[in-house]
Amino acid sequence: MEPNAVYAEPALKRLYWHSRRGMLELDLLLVPFASTQLADLTPQELEQYRALLAEEDQDLFLWLTRREPAPTPELCAAVALVLAHAARR
């Protein structure tokens, strides 16, 4: 699916908007992921990503920089999705 497809679906648009955190380090990982991957995620992956975005920025930073593991398997899966995307760029 093309990257702009995320903007057509209201639920994906909200997730994209919530991916913009205002912390440069997080924005550099989350915004490109959201703009290119959200439309292709499974419902389970979308729910994991939604749960990830509900967490505090400080925690996201620690998990996404691999300084600490995420506390649940669901959050670990979402972190892995984001980091796998970043590694491919």
C-alpha positions as CSV (number, residue, x, y, z in Angstrom):
1,M,0.0,0.0,0.0
2,E,1.3,3.5,-0.7
3,P,2.5,5.7,2.2
4,N,-0.3,8.2,1.8
5,A,-2.9,5.5,2.4
6,V,-2.5,6.1,6.1
7,Y,-4.1,9.5,5.7
8,A,-7.3,8.1,4.2
9,E,-8.4,6.0,7.2
10,P,-9.5,8.1,10.2
11,A,-8.2,5.5,12.8
12,L,-4.9,5.3,11.1
13,K,-4.8,9.1,10.8
14,R,-5.2,9.3,14.6
15,L,-2.4,6.8,15.2
16,Y,-0.2,8.7,12.8
17,W,-0.9,12.0,14.7
18,H,-0.2,10.3,18.1
19,S,3.1,9.1,16.7
20,R,4.3,12.7,16.6
21,R,5.7,13.0,20.1
22,G,7.6,16.2,20.1
23,M,10.8,14.5,21.2
24,L,13.2,14.4,18.2
25,E,14.6,11.0,18.9
26,L,11.1,9.4,19.1
27,D,9.8,11.4,16.1
28,L,12.7,10.1,14.0
29,L,11.6,6.5,14.7
30,L,7.9,6.7,15.1
31,V,6.8,9.2,12.3
32,P,8.5,7.3,9.4
33,F,7.2,4.0,10.7
34,A,3.6,5.4,11.0
35,S,3.7,7.1,7.6
36,T,4.8,4.0,5.7
37,Q,3.7,0.9,7.8
38,L,0.4,1.6,9.6
39,A,-1.8,0.7,6.6
40,D,-0.1,-2.7,6.3
41,L,-0.2,-3.8,9.9
42,T,-2.5,-6.5,11.1
43,P,-5.3,-5.7,13.6
44,Q,-3.2,-7.3,16.3
45,E,-0.1,-5.2,15.4
46,L,-2.2,-2.0,15.2
47,E,-3.4,-2.7,18.8
48,Q,0.1,-3.3,19.9
49,Y,1.3,-0.1,18.3
50,R,-1.7,1.8,19.9
51,A,-0.7,0.4,23.3
52,L,2.9,1.5,22.7
53,L,1.8,5.1,21.9
54,A,-0.2,5.2,25.2
55,E,3.1,4.9,27.2
56,E,5.2,7.8,28.5
57,D,7.8,9.3,26.2
58,Q,10.6,8.6,28.7
59,D,9.7,4.9,28.6
60,L,9.4,4.8,24.8
61,F,12.8,6.4,24.6
62,L,14.4,3.7,26.8
63,W,12.7,0.9,24.9
64,L,13.4,2.3,21.4
65,T,17.0,2.9,22.2
66,R,17.3,-0.6,23.6
67,R,18.4,0.7,27.0
68,E,15.6,-1.2,28.7
69,P,13.3,-3.9,27.5
70,A,9.6,-3.1,27.3
71,P,7.7,-4.7,30.2
72,T,5.1,-6.8,28.3
73,P,5.3,-9.1,25.3
74,E,2.8,-6.9,23.4
75,L,4.9,-3.8,23.9
76,C,8.1,-5.7,23.0
77,A,6.4,-6.7,19.8
78,A,5.5,-3.1,18.9
79,V,9.0,-2.0,19.7
80,A,10.4,-4.7,17.5
81,L,8.2,-3.6,14.6
82,V,9.4,0.0,14.9
83,L,13.1,-1.0,15.2
84,A,12.9,-3.4,12.3
85,H,11.5,-0.6,10.1
86,A,14.3,1.7,11.3
87,A,16.9,-0.9,10.4
88,R,15.6,-1.2,6.9
89,R,15.8,2.5,6.2
